[in-house]
């Protein structure tokens, strides 16, 4: 949870706000349909109810971030402990405003969403496992990987289990791509 010390603003997404409290993190705002958060744990003025089920709570939170010009996003608790919630969260990331620089921190990897607005370079140990996925046809270009890409890839296993052959690798995409960097 130490990655949060660099952030000035913390948003709890529905019951994720309760989990944050368990880790000693107090959200500045709690957003969602508020169907699973314990409202007694949070000041009423911090609760933002967003009606509707056409978007999940993470989508609602990312929309709020875009509206407030909060563009550097670090997400914890991404999986929701259910496969359907996790898949919906990937869809939320994919569909979020392209100006949001979104990273997801998991136990064994970091996921970074790349768009045409945020080409990225990473410094990692040589031999680090890296996977790249797209949910729609997107031209992806990489350097520093054992099997570099400079082609259009779609929703497939084409970018699975690549690895770095240099300490720095780069990626750019014409659309939305996900870089999954395994950490130990």
Secondary structure, DSSP 4 states (H G I P E B T S, - for coil): -GGGGG-S--EEETTHHHHHHHTT---SEEEE--SSS-GGGS-GGGEEE---SSS-HHHHHHHHHHHTT--EEEE-STTTTSHHHHHHHHHHHHHS-TT-EEEEE-SSEEEEEE-TT--EEEE--TT-EEEEE-SS-EEEEEESBTT--EEEE-SSSTEEEEEBSSSEEEEEESS-EEEEEE--
